Amino acid sequence: MKRNLYIIAGIVMSIMCGCKGAVNPFDECLYTPEATTFHVWSAQADSVQVLLMEGGEVVCKDMKKGRGDVWTAVFKGDHNGANYVFRTHTDGAWNETSAGVFAKAVSLNGDMGVVMDLRTTDPEGWDADVSPAFTTPVVYELHHRDFSIDPSSGAAHPGKFLALTEPWSLSFLQDLGVTHVQILPSFDYGSIDESTLERNVYNWGYDPKNYNVPEGSYSSDPADPACRIREFKQMVMALHGAGLRVVMDVVYNHTYQTMGCALGRVNPGYFYRTGDDGELANGSGCGNETASEREMVRRFIVESVKYWHDEYHVDGFRFDLMGIHDIETMNAVRAALPADVLVYGEGWAAMAPAYPAELLAMKANMAQIPGVGAFSDDLRDVLVGSPFNSLPAFAAGAAVNVEPLKFGLAGGVEHPQVNGMVFWAAEPSQHVSYVTCHDNYCLRDRLTLSCPKATEAELLRMDKLAQTAVLTSQGMPFIFAGEELFRTKGGDENSFESPDSVNAIRWDNLRTYRNLFNYYKALIAIRKAHPAFWLGNAGAVRELVSFPEAPDGCVAYFIDGDDPVMVLFNGTAESQTFDIPEGDYNMLACDGEASPVGLGNISGPQCRVKPLSATILSRI
């Protein structure tokens, strides 16, 4: 019965929001110098109050229920900087207070909302900030603290948003050549106490508290409500100025707490799925899962990504456990954003969600979500192995089925020369090509786990071989920050709350492993210089991509057209001879070295490839 009431409430709200002059229920705090207007949507409440705290005084005002279960209260006068909270009365009792579900500014630790003239948070030049032109994407995932906390970074603002405004960090990212910087969760999350940052507590941030406000621990002063907003914008503007787009990791699939969170306090039960037993469903593995199929949950998610794009100029969104969300919601997200804004995520859930699998944004259903991408564990597993075992894979010289490698190189789309695979990508842009991310082992540790007797030189060869496949795939390449510096987490598989000694990037590695950095840099430059590696649509992939005969344990990957290129992958411990078409070639990569201008010329009909390495050839 309660579930049916939720559906009816959502339908009513949807109709009301379509009416001319209807209130946006997520404009919870609208400031002008003359008055501040509060709105709250609550279908469950029989009473709602807003408490305004200013100058040591607390004023409690009853809110009036209007169309579509939107409650409203107005405080005349200029209340910029005042704190506020909402509380709802449901089922005969007052729920605990919260900042509301769509707070745009919050106090320390996000327990109270803050009335804010957001234009006062705009850094100088913000009105003129524009995203760099969209180019062939190469995504670089980083965590604010990992990236700049180690003293070797020399950061003036270690572990903060502002570290990504500093010349050293911007020049490094520009030199590497990536196009998009994906930041791990940067909204206000609940697992860090912002009042005790001297304790240096670490967390990845997958603990949503206030979805539409930057995290205070990454600002220089979390007690100043405007500071986190201004510094996030400064970060975005600096990255844009350096030619880099910004992708934000978003976690709408669950909340850090249930009744301890605004979503649970304002509308108890509405935002979450329950099982047949009435208990909270747990597809996230974190204690709850949100019910995106409900009208107002869907609208909340859509309004939230639009807000981050419009207010903070964010250029893309990576959805955590996207497989918990329903297909219709992800299509609505895609439709709400410009075409050049990236939308992709994990096409799976931690556990089975309480919703039919055929209606969810799982990897298998990506053809129903055009313009949305998913991570390819198919390519990851064939290159470096599954995170659920320690077995070696292709890049480590193991004898494996190479069809998943061909599948990944073709961008996950149906291809006549790829056998035994489920072709889940309708277009290659939906295939996120990667071998590691923040989750599970980093690349060096994964290779060490599967090949404990390998020398460092051998591990470096494996590393380069794996990333050559990622960066020449027809899918969208994605690399984890620090892999280009041969980072290690000391074998820590799940470092979500491990200390800086585990997670921090050691910038001395840039000197020690300069050759590895240069290889990554060259691969990215080669990709940018050769449009053949980003054909962009499935028809072109099927027409122009082929997989010629290759020695056992190897793959030959040829892309025809105006810019013919060929990549030869040797996943064996011996040198191998490949047959190649007659003609002259510029060798762009060979035996762990790479250059966008070339390493020298060779002629067909054969090419010798060293063990555990890849050769890239461009037809002259």
C-alpha positions as CSV (number, residue, x, y, z in Angstrom):
1,M,0.0,0.0,0.0
2,K,2.8,2.5,1.0
3,R,4.6,1.8,-2.3
4,N,1.4,2.6,-4.3
5,L,1.0,5.9,-2.4
6,Y,4.6,6.8,-3.3
7,I,3.8,6.2,-7.0
8,I,0.6,8.3,-6.8
9,A,2.4,11.1,-5.0
10,G,5.1,11.1,-7.7
11,I,2.5,11.2,-10.5
12,V,0.6,14.1,-8.8
13,M,3.9,16.0,-8.4
14,S,4.8,15.4,-12.0
15,I,1.5,16.8,-13.2
16,M,1.8,19.8,-10.9
17,C,5.3,20.6,-11.9
18,G,4.1,20.8,-15.5
19,C,1.6,23.5,-14.7
20,K,2.4,27.1,-15.6
21,G,4.0,28.9,-12.7
22,A,4.5,25.7,-10.7
23,V,7.1,25.8,-8.0
24,N,10.3,23.8,-8.5
25,P,10.2,21.7,-5.3
26,F,14.0,21.5,-5.3
27,D,14.4,25.3,-5.1
28,E,14.5,24.8,-1.3
29,C,16.1,28.1,-0.5
30,L,15.6,31.1,-2.8
31,Y,17.5,34.2,-1.7
32,T,16.9,37.8,-2.6
33,P,17.9,40.8,-0.5
34,E,14.2,41.5,0.1
35,A,13.2,38.0,1.2
36,T,14.2,34.3,1.4
37,T,11.6,31.8,0.3
38,F,11.8,28.1,1.4
39,H,10.2,25.2,-0.3
40,V,10.0,21.6,0.7
41,W,8.4,18.7,-1.1
42,S,6.9,16.2,1.3
43,A,3.9,14.0,0.5
44,Q,4.1,12.2,3.8
45,A,4.1,15.1,6.2
46,D,1.1,16.6,7.9
47,S,3.1,19.5,9.1
48,V,6.5,21.0,8.1
49,Q,8.5,23.7,9.8
50,V,11.6,25.7,8.9
51,L,13.9,27.1,11.6
52,L,16.0,30.1,10.7
53,M,19.0,30.8,12.9
54,E,20.6,34.2,12.7
55,G,22.4,36.4,15.2
56,G,21.9,34.0,18.1
57,E,18.1,33.9,17.6
58,V,16.0,31.0,16.2
59,V,12.8,31.7,14.4
60,C,10.5,28.7,13.8
61,K,7.9,29.1,11.1
62,D,5.2,26.7,10.0
63,M,5.2,26.1,6.3
64,K,2.1,26.2,4.2
65,K,1.2,23.2,2.0
66,G,0.5,24.1,-1.6
67,R,0.0,22.4,-4.9
68,G,1.8,19.1,-5.4
69,D,2.7,18.6,-1.8
70,V,5.1,21.6,-1.9
71,W,5.4,23.4,1.5
72,T,6.4,27.1,1.5
73,A,7.5,29.7,4.0
74,V,8.8,33.2,3.4
75,F,11.1,35.3,5.6
76,K,11.1,39.0,4.7
77,G,14.4,40.9,4.8
78,D,18.0,40.1,3.9
79,H,19.0,36.8,5.5
80,N,22.2,36.1,3.6
81,G,24.4,33.8,5.7
82,A,21.7,32.6,8.1
83,N,21.5,28.9,9.0
84,Y,18.3,27.0,8.6
85,V,16.9,23.5,9.0
86,F,13.6,21.8,8.1
87,R,11.6,19.3,10.1
88,T,8.6,17.3,9.1
89,H,5.9,15.7,11.1
90,T,4.9,12.2,9.9
91,D,3.1,9.3,11.5
92,G,2.4,11.2,14.7
93,A,6.0,12.4,15.4
94,W,8.5,15.0,14.5
95,N,11.4,13.8,12.5
96,E,14.9,15.1,13.2
97,T,16.0,18.3,11.5
98,S,18.0,18.4,8.3
99,A,19.3,20.8,5.7
100,G,16.8,19.6,3.2
101,V,17.3,17.3,0.3
102,F,18.6,20.0,-2.1
103,A,20.7,22.3,0.1
104,K,23.0,24.4,-2.0
105,A,25.1,25.8,0.9
106,V,25.7,24.2,4.3
107,S,27.3,24.7,7.7
108,L,30.3,22.7,9.0
109,N,29.6,19.0,8.5
110,G,26.5,19.8,6.5
111,D,24.0,19.6,9.4
112,M,22.3,22.9,8.6
113,G,21.5,24.7,5.4
114,V,22.8,28.2,4.8
115,V,21.0,31.0,3.0
116,M,23.5,32.0,0.3
117,D,23.7,34.6,-2.4
118,L,25.5,32.3,-4.8
119,R,26.8,35.1,-7.0
120,T,29.0,36.2,-4.1
121,T,30.7,32.8,-4.4
122,D,31.7,33.3,-8.0
123,P,35.5,33.8,-8.4
124,E,36.6,36.7,-10.6
125,G,36.1,35.8,-14.2
126,W,33.5,33.0,-13.5
127,D,31.0,34.5,-15.9
128,A,33.5,34.2,-18.7
129,D,34.4,30.6,-17.8
130,V,33.8,28.2,-20.7
131,S,34.5,24.5,-21.1
132,P,37.3,23.6,-23.5
133,A,36.3,22.3,-26.9
134,F,35.3,18.6,-26.8
135,T,38.0,16.4,-28.3
136,T,38.7,12.7,-28.3
137,P,38.3,11.9,-24.6
138,V,41.0,10.5,-22.4
139,V,39.7,10.4,-18.8
140,Y,42.1,10.7,-15.8
141,E,40.5,9.7,-12.4
142,L,42.0,11.3,-9.3
143,H,41.2,11.7,-5.6
144,H,41.9,15.2,-4.3
145,R,43.9,13.9,-1.3
146,D,45.8,11.2,-3.2
147,F,46.9,13.6,-5.8
148,S,48.5,16.4,-3.8
149,I,48.8,15.4,-0.1
150,D,52.3,13.9,-0.3
151,P,55.1,16.5,0.5
152,S,56.8,15.4,-2.7
153,S,54.0,17.2,-4.6
154,G,55.1,20.6,-3.3
155,A,51.5,21.6,-3.2
156,A,50.6,24.9,-1.5
157,H,47.2,23.4,-0.8
158,P,47.8,19.7,-0.2
159,G,44.7,17.6,-0.4
160,K,42.4,20.5,-1.4
161,F,40.4,21.7,-4.4
162,L,42.9,24.5,-4.8
163,A,45.8,22.1,-5.4
164,L,44.2,21.7,-8.9
165,T,44.6,25.4,-9.5
166,E,48.4,25.4,-8.9
167,P,50.8,25.6,-11.8
168,W,52.6,22.3,-11.0
169,S,49.4,20.2,-11.1
170,L,48.0,21.9,-14.2
171,S,51.3,21.7,-16.2
172,F,51.6,18.0,-15.2
173,L,48.1,17.2,-16.5
174,Q,48.7,19.2,-19.7
175,D,52.0,17.5,-20.3
176,L,50.4,14.0,-19.8
177,G,47.8,15.0,-22.4
178,V,44.6,13.8,-20.8
179,T,41.4,15.7,-21.8
180,H,39.1,15.0,-18.8
181,V,39.9,15.0,-15.1
182,Q,37.4,12.8,-13.2
183,I,37.3,13.7,-9.5
184,L,36.2,11.2,-6.9
185,P,33.1,12.2,-4.9
186,S,33.4,15.9,-4.2
187,F,29.9,16.6,-2.8
188,D,29.4,16.8,1.0
189,Y,29.9,13.4,2.4
190,G,29.3,12.1,5.9
191,S,32.3,9.9,6.8
192,I,34.8,12.8,7.5
193,D,34.4,15.1,10.5
194,E,35.2,18.5,9.0
195,S,35.8,19.9,12.5
196,T,38.8,17.6,13.2
197,L,40.8,17.7,10.0
198,E,44.0,17.8,12.0
199,R,43.4,14.0,12.5
200,N,44.1,13.5,8.8
201,V,41.3,11.0,8.4
202,Y,41.0,9.7,4.8
203,N,38.0,8.4,2.8
204,W,37.2,8.0,-0.8
205,G,33.9,9.8,-0.2
206,Y,31.2,7.3,-1.3
207,D,29.0,8.4,1.7
208,P,26.5,11.0,0.4
209,K,25.1,13.5,2.9
210,N,24.3,16.7,0.9
211,Y,24.4,16.0,-2.8
212,N,24.5,19.5,-4.1
213,V,27.2,21.2,-2.0
214,P,31.0,20.6,-2.3
215,E,32.8,18.6,0.4
216,G,34.1,20.9,3.2
217,S,37.3,18.9,4.0
218,Y,38.6,19.7,0.5
219,S,38.3,23.4,1.1
220,S,40.6,25.7,3.0
221,D,37.9,26.6,5.6
222,P,35.0,24.1,6.0
223,A,33.4,26.3,8.6
224,D,32.9,29.1,6.0
225,P,29.9,28.0,3.9
226,A,31.0,30.1,0.9
227,C,34.6,28.9,0.9
228,R,33.9,25.3,-0.4
229,I,31.7,26.7,-3.1
230,R,34.1,29.4,-4.3
231,E,37.1,27.1,-4.2
232,F,35.4,24.3,-6.1
233,K,34.6,26.9,-8.8
234,Q,38.2,28.1,-8.8
235,M,39.3,24.6,-9.4
236,V,36.9,24.1,-12.3
237,M,37.9,27.4,-13.8
238,A,41.6,26.7,-13.5
239,L,41.2,23.2,-15.1
240,H,39.2,24.8,-17.9
241,G,41.8,27.4,-18.4
242,A,44.4,24.6,-18.8
243,G,42.3,23.0,-21.5
244,L,40.9,20.2,-19.3
245,R,37.3,19.2,-18.8
246,V,36.0,18.1,-15.4
247,V,34.0,15.0,-14.7
248,M,32.4,14.4,-11.2
249,D,31.9,11.0,-9.6
250,V,28.3,11.0,-8.4
251,V,26.7,8.6,-5.9
252,Y,22.9,8.7,-6.2
253,N,22.5,5.0,-5.6
254,H,22.5,5.2,-1.8
255,T,23.0,7.5,1.1
256,Y,25.4,7.4,4.0
257,Q,22.6,7.0,6.4
258,T,18.9,6.4,6.0
259,M,16.8,8.1,8.7
260,G,20.0,10.0,9.6
261,C,19.9,11.6,6.1
262,A,17.7,14.4,4.7
263,L,16.2,12.0,2.2
264,G,15.0,9.9,5.0
265,R,13.9,12.7,7.3
266,V,12.0,14.8,4.9
267,N,10.1,12.0,3.2
268,P,10.5,8.9,5.3
269,G,10.7,5.8,3.1
270,Y,10.0,7.5,-0.2
271,F,13.5,7.7,-1.6
272,Y,14.5,4.1,-0.8
273,R,13.5,0.7,-2.2
274,T,12.4,-2.1,0.1
275,G,12.3,-5.8,-0.4
276,D,9.2,-8.0,-0.2
277,D,9.8,-8.3,3.6
278,G,9.5,-4.5,3.9
279,E,13.1,-4.1,4.9
280,L,15.5,-1.7,3.2
281,A,16.9,-3.2,0.0
282,N,20.7,-3.1,-0.2
283,G,21.9,-3.3,-3.8
284,S,24.6,-0.8,-3.0
285,G,26.1,-3.0,-0.2
286,C,26.0,0.1,1.9
287,G,22.7,-0.4,3.8
288,N,20.1,1.1,1.4
289,E,19.4,1.7,-2.3
290,T,17.5,4.6,-3.8
291,A,14.3,4.2,-5.8
292,S,15.2,6.1,-8.9
293,E,12.1,4.7,-10.7
294,R,9.9,6.9,-8.4
295,E,9.1,10.2,-10.1
296,M,10.5,12.5,-7.5
297,V,13.7,10.5,-6.9
298,R,14.3,10.5,-10.7
299,R,13.6,14.2,-10.8
300,F,15.9,14.8,-7.9
301,I,18.8,13.1,-9.7
302,V,18.1,14.9,-13.0
303,E,17.9,18.3,-11.2
304,S,21.1,17.6,-9.3
305,V,23.2,16.9,-12.4
306,K,21.8,19.9,-14.1
307,Y,22.7,22.0,-11.1
308,W,26.3,20.8,-11.0
309,H,26.5,21.5,-14.7
310,D,24.9,24.9,-14.6
311,E,26.2,26.3,-11.3
312,Y,29.6,24.6,-11.2
313,H,30.3,24.1,-15.0
314,V,30.9,20.4,-14.6
315,D,31.5,18.6,-17.9
316,G,30.6,15.1,-17.1
317,F,29.3,12.6,-14.6
318,R,30.5,9.1,-13.6
319,F,27.7,7.2,-11.9
320,D,28.7,5.0,-9.0
321,L,26.9,1.6,-9.2
322,M,24.8,2.8,-12.1
323,G,23.2,-0.6,-12.4
324,I,21.0,0.3,-9.4
325,H,19.3,3.1,-11.3
326,D,16.5,2.4,-13.8
327,I,17.0,2.8,-17.5
328,E,14.4,5.6,-17.7
329,T,16.2,7.7,-15.2
330,M,19.5,7.4,-17.0
331,N,17.9,8.3,-20.2
332,A,16.4,11.4,-18.5
333,V,19.8,12.4,-17.2
334,R,21.3,12.1,-20.7
335,A,18.4,14.2,-22.2
336,A,18.8,16.9,-19.6
337,L,22.5,17.6,-20.4
338,P,24.3,18.9,-23.5
339,A,25.5,16.2,-25.9
340,D,29.2,17.0,-25.1
341,V,28.8,16.3,-21.4
342,L,30.0,12.8,-20.7
343,V,27.7,10.4,-18.8
344,Y,29.0,6.9,-17.9
345,G,29.1,4.6,-14.9
346,E,29.4,1.2,-13.4
347,G,27.0,-1.1,-15.3
348,W,26.5,-3.3,-12.2
349,A,25.4,-3.2,-8.6
350,A,27.1,-4.5,-5.5
351,M,24.2,-6.9,-4.8
352,A,20.9,-7.6,-6.6
353,P,18.7,-4.5,-6.5
354,A,15.1,-4.7,-5.5
355,Y,14.0,-3.9,-9.1
356,P,13.7,-6.0,-12.3
357,A,17.2,-6.5,-13.9
358,E,15.8,-5.9,-17.4
359,L,14.7,-2.3,-16.3
360,L,18.0,-1.3,-14.8
361,A,21.0,0.5,-16.2
362,M,23.1,-2.7,-16.2
363,K,25.9,-3.2,-18.7
364,A,23.7,-5.8,-20.6
365,N,21.1,-3.1,-21.2
366,M,23.3,-0.3,-22.5
367,A,21.8,-0.4,-26.0
368,Q,18.6,1.0,-24.4
369,I,20.6,4.0,-23.0
370,P,22.1,5.8,-26.0
371,G,24.8,8.3,-25.1
372,V,25.6,6.7,-21.7
373,G,28.7,4.6,-21.2
374,A,29.7,1.7,-19.0
375,F,33.0,0.4,-17.7
376,S,34.2,-2.7,-19.6
377,D,35.2,-5.3,-17.1
378,D,35.6,-7.6,-20.1
379,L,38.7,-5.7,-21.3
380,R,40.0,-5.3,-17.8
381,D,39.8,-8.9,-17.0
382,V,41.4,-10.2,-20.1
383,L,44.3,-7.8,-19.8
384,V,45.2,-7.9,-16.1
385,G,42.7,-10.4,-14.6
386,S,39.6,-10.3,-12.5
387,P,39.7,-8.5,-9.1
388,F,38.1,-11.6,-7.6
389,N,41.1,-13.9,-8.2
390,S,44.9,-13.6,-8.5
391,L,45.3,-15.4,-11.8
392,P,47.6,-13.8,-14.4
393,A,46.1,-12.6,-17.7
394,F,47.1,-11.5,-21.2
395,A,49.4,-8.7,-20.2
396,A,51.3,-11.1,-17.9
397,G,51.8,-13.7,-20.6
398,A,49.1,-16.1,-19.6
399,A,47.5,-18.2,-22.2
400,V,44.0,-16.8,-22.3
401,N,41.1,-16.5,-24.7
402,V,41.9,-13.4,-26.7
403,E,38.3,-12.7,-27.9
404,P,37.6,-10.3,-25.0
405,L,40.7,-8.3,-26.0
406,K,39.4,-8.0,-29.6
407,F,36.0,-7.2,-28.2
408,G,37.5,-4.3,-26.1
409,L,39.6,-3.0,-29.0
410,A,36.4,-2.9,-31.1
411,G,34.7,-0.8,-28.4
412,G,32.3,-3.6,-27.3
413,V,30.2,-3.4,-30.4
414,E,29.1,-6.3,-32.5
415,H,31.9,-7.3,-34.9
416,P,32.0,-10.3,-37.3
417,Q,35.5,-11.3,-36.2
418,V,34.8,-11.3,-32.5
419,N,33.4,-14.6,-31.2
420,G,31.7,-15.8,-28.1
421,M,31.0,-12.4,-26.6
422,V,27.9,-10.5,-25.5
423,F,28.0,-7.3,-27.5
424,W,26.5,-4.9,-24.9
425,A,27.6,-1.6,-26.5
426,A,25.5,-0.2,-29.3
427,E,28.2,2.4,-30.0
428,P,31.9,2.3,-29.2
429,S,31.6,5.5,-27.2
430,Q,29.6,3.5,-24.6
431,H,32.6,1.3,-23.9
432,V,34.8,2.7,-21.2
433,S,38.2,1.0,-21.7
434,Y,40.2,0.6,-18.5
435,V,42.3,-1.8,-16.5
436,T,42.3,-0.1,-13.1
437,C,40.5,2.6,-11.2
438,H,40.4,3.7,-7.5
439,D,38.6,0.5,-6.6
440,N,40.4,-2.9,-6.2
441,Y,44.1,-3.2,-6.8
442,C,46.1,-0.5,-8.7
443,L,47.8,-1.8,-11.8
444,R,51.3,-2.4,-10.3
445,D,49.8,-4.2,-7.3
446,R,47.5,-6.3,-9.5
447,L,50.4,-7.4,-11.7
448,T,52.6,-8.1,-8.7
449,L,49.8,-10.2,-7.2
450,S,49.4,-12.4,-10.3
451,C,53.2,-12.6,-11.0
452,P,54.9,-12.5,-7.6
453,K,58.3,-13.6,-9.1
454,A,58.3,-11.0,-11.8
455,T,61.1,-8.4,-11.8
456,E,60.3,-4.7,-11.8
457,A,61.4,-4.5,-15.5
458,E,59.0,-7.3,-16.4
459,L,56.1,-5.6,-14.5
460,L,56.8,-2.4,-16.4
461,R,56.5,-4.3,-19.7
462,M,53.2,-5.7,-18.6
463,D,52.0,-2.3,-17.5
464,K,52.8,-0.8,-20.9
465,L,51.2,-3.7,-22.8
466,A,47.9,-3.4,-20.9
467,Q,47.7,0.4,-21.3
468,T,48.5,0.2,-25.0
469,A,45.3,-1.7,-25.4
470,V,43.3,0.8,-23.4
471,L,44.7,3.8,-25.2
472,T,44.2,2.3,-28.7
473,S,40.8,0.9,-28.1
474,Q,37.8,2.2,-30.0
475,G,36.1,2.8,-26.6
476,M,36.8,5.8,-24.3
477,P,40.1,5.3,-22.5
478,F,40.2,5.8,-18.7
479,I,43.3,5.7,-16.5
480,F,43.7,5.9,-12.8
481,A,45.9,8.8,-11.5
482,G,49.4,7.6,-10.6
483,E,49.5,4.6,-12.9
484,E,51.7,6.6,-15.2
485,L,54.1,6.9,-12.2
486,F,54.0,3.2,-11.3
487,R,52.1,3.9,-8.1
488,T,51.6,1.2,-5.5
489,K,49.3,0.9,-2.6
490,G,51.4,-1.8,-1.0
491,G,48.9,-4.5,-2.0
492,D,45.9,-2.8,-0.3
493,E,42.9,-3.9,-2.4
494,N,40.3,-1.7,-0.7
495,S,42.0,1.5,0.4
496,F,38.8,3.6,0.9
497,E,39.8,4.6,4.4
498,S,43.5,3.7,4.4
499,P,46.0,6.3,5.4
500,D,47.9,8.7,3.2
501,S,50.9,6.3,3.5
502,V,48.9,3.9,1.3
503,N,46.9,6.2,-1.0
504,A,49.2,9.2,-1.7
505,I,50.9,9.5,-5.0
506,R,54.7,9.8,-4.6
507,W,55.8,12.4,-7.0
508,D,59.4,11.3,-6.7
509,N,58.2,8.5,-9.0
510,L,58.1,11.0,-11.8
511,R,61.8,11.0,-11.8
512,T,62.3,7.3,-11.1
513,Y,59.8,6.1,-13.7
514,R,60.1,8.9,-16.3
515,N,60.2,6.3,-19.1
516,L,56.8,4.9,-18.1
517,F,55.3,8.4,-17.9
518,N,56.7,9.2,-21.3
519,Y,55.2,6.0,-22.7
520,Y,51.7,7.0,-21.4
521,K,52.2,10.5,-22.7
522,A,53.2,9.3,-26.1
523,L,50.2,6.8,-26.3
524,I,47.8,9.7,-25.6
525,A,49.5,11.9,-28.2
526,I,49.3,9.0,-30.7
527,R,45.7,8.5,-30.0
528,K,45.0,12.2,-30.5
529,A,47.0,12.4,-33.7
530,H,45.2,9.4,-35.3
531,P,41.4,9.7,-35.6
532,A,41.4,6.0,-36.5
533,F,41.5,5.1,-32.8
534,W,38.1,7.0,-32.3
535,L,35.9,6.1,-35.2
536,G,32.9,7.0,-33.2
537,N,30.2,4.7,-34.5
538,A,29.6,1.0,-34.7
539,G,29.1,1.0,-38.5
540,A,32.5,2.5,-39.0
541,V,34.1,0.0,-36.6
542,R,32.6,-2.9,-38.4
543,E,33.7,-1.5,-41.8
544,L,37.2,-0.4,-41.0
545,V,38.4,-2.5,-38.1
546,S,39.7,-6.0,-38.7
547,F,41.7,-8.6,-36.8
548,P,44.2,-10.3,-39.1
549,E,45.7,-13.7,-38.3
550,A,48.2,-13.5,-35.5
551,P,50.4,-16.0,-33.7
552,D,48.9,-17.9,-30.7
553,G,48.7,-15.6,-27.7
554,C,48.7,-12.5,-29.8
555,V,46.3,-10.1,-31.4
556,A,46.7,-8.1,-34.6
557,Y,44.4,-5.0,-34.8
558,F,44.1,-3.1,-38.1
559,I,42.1,0.1,-38.8
560,D,41.7,0.9,-42.5
561,G,40.6,4.2,-44.0
562,D,42.2,7.5,-44.7
563,D,44.6,6.9,-41.8
564,P,45.5,3.2,-41.7
565,V,47.1,2.1,-38.5
566,M,47.9,-1.3,-37.1
567,V,48.6,-2.5,-33.5
568,L,50.3,-5.8,-32.8
569,F,49.9,-7.2,-29.3
570,N,52.3,-9.9,-28.2
571,G,51.0,-11.5,-25.0
572,T,53.7,-14.2,-24.8
573,A,57.1,-14.5,-23.3
574,E,58.8,-14.9,-26.7
575,S,59.3,-12.6,-29.6
576,Q,56.7,-13.2,-32.3
577,T,56.5,-12.5,-36.1
578,F,53.3,-11.0,-37.5
579,D,52.3,-10.9,-41.1
580,I,51.4,-7.3,-42.1
581,P,50.2,-5.9,-45.4
582,E,52.8,-4.9,-47.9
583,G,53.9,-1.3,-47.7
584,D,55.9,1.2,-45.7
585,Y,55.1,2.1,-42.1
586,N,56.1,4.6,-39.4
587,M,56.7,2.7,-36.2
588,L,55.0,4.7,-33.4
589,A,55.6,2.2,-30.6
590,C,57.9,-0.7,-30.2
591,D,59.3,-2.7,-27.3
592,G,58.1,-0.3,-24.6
593,E,59.0,2.9,-26.4
594,A,56.6,5.2,-28.1
595,S,56.6,8.5,-30.0
596,P,53.9,10.3,-31.9
597,V,56.4,11.3,-34.6
598,G,57.7,7.8,-34.9
599,L,60.7,5.7,-33.9
600,G,61.7,4.8,-37.4
601,N,60.3,3.2,-40.6
602,I,59.8,-0.5,-41.5
603,S,58.3,-2.3,-44.5
604,G,56.0,-5.3,-44.8
605,P,55.2,-8.1,-45.2
606,Q,56.4,-9.0,-41.6
607,C,57.0,-7.3,-38.3
608,R,58.8,-8.8,-35.3
609,V,57.3,-7.9,-31.9
610,K,59.3,-8.4,-28.6
611,P,57.8,-10.3,-25.7
612,L,55.0,-8.8,-23.6
613,S,54.9,-5.6,-25.8
614,A,52.9,-3.9,-28.5
615,T,53.9,-2.4,-31.7
616,I,52.0,0.5,-33.3
617,L,52.4,1.1,-37.1
618,S,51.1,3.9,-39.2
619,R,50.9,3.4,-42.9
620,I,53.1,5.9,-44.8
